[in-house]
C-alpha cells in the first residue's frame, strides 16, 4: 500500500466521532513503536515530521523508514509535515514524497496568512498533496515553534469560513487552549479547553476536519520515572484525556501527539541505564524505549482517539 492522504481518513473520522493520531517521529525506534501499536489495533495513522526532525535525521532517512513501515504493516499511513514555516519547506516535502503538509502562517496577519497558505495549497494540490492551515496561535515550545504565553491567541470562529474558502485548505488547526510542549497548566490550576470555540467552528464549517495541536497529556508517572533516575522535570498538568476524547467526538479529526512519546521513551532509557549502568549497547536500552512508545500509542489509540479497528 502506498502513502495515503488524510482526505478519506478525516471523512470517516468526522462521521464516526473519533480522531486520528498524528505522531511525531524522529528515528527508527519511534516509527517502529508507533506502527507496531497501530498495526495490532488496526488503526489508521499519521506519521508527522517537524523541521527539527528533518534536520536531525534527514528527509530521505525518514521517508525510507516510513516506506518500510508501510511495507511491514500494510496500514493506511499518511506522511505529514508538521508546522511548515514557509513555502520552501512545504515545497521540499511535497517534492520529496510527503502526502500531507502543514503551512503555519499563524504568526502573520490574517491577510498574510491567507496569501501564504493559498500559495502552498495551489502547489500541493497540483501534486496530489493535502494541506493543513492554522488560525490562532498556541503558546509553548516544540522543536522550532516558540510562542510566549502572552502572544497566544484563541481562534476567532468568525474568521474560519473566509480563511478556508479563500485558501482552499483541507483541514484547519485551531487554538482552544492547548499548548506545545510538556508544561501546560501549573499544579493547582484547572485545565480548561474552549469547547465553545470548537463548537462554533464546527457549526460554521460543518463536516470540515479540525486539528488539535499541543494535546499531550503529560503522564505524571513518566515525569516521576525520569526524575527518579536523575532528571529534574517540574510537575505539570497536561490536557486531561477526557477532554481530548470529547474533542474527538466533535469536529476534531486529527490530534497531534509528541511530548507524551518523548516522556515515555526517556523514562524507559533512564530506567534501563540506571538498572544496567555497564550497558553500552544501544539495542539494549532502545528496546524498552521502543516498547514504551508502543504502549503509549496503543493507549492513545484505544482510550483517547477512539480509532482502533478503523483502518
Buried (B, 14 or more C-beta within 10 A) or exposed (E): EEBBBBBEBBEBBBEBEBBBBBBBBBBBBBBBBBBBBBBBBBBBBBBBBBBBBBEBBEBEBBBEBBBBBBEEBEBBBBBBBBBBBBBEBBBBBBEBBBBBBBBBBBBEEBEEBBBBBBBBBEBBBEEEBBBBBBBBBBBBBBBBBEBEEEEBBBBBBEBBEEBBEBBBBBBBBBBBBBBBBBBBBEEEEEBEBBBEBBBBBBEBBEEBBBBBBBBBBBBBEBBEBBBEBEBEBEEBBBBBBEBBBBBBEBBBBBBBBBBBBBBBBBBBBBBBBEEEEEEEEEEEBBBBBBBBBBBBBBBBBBEBBBBBEBB
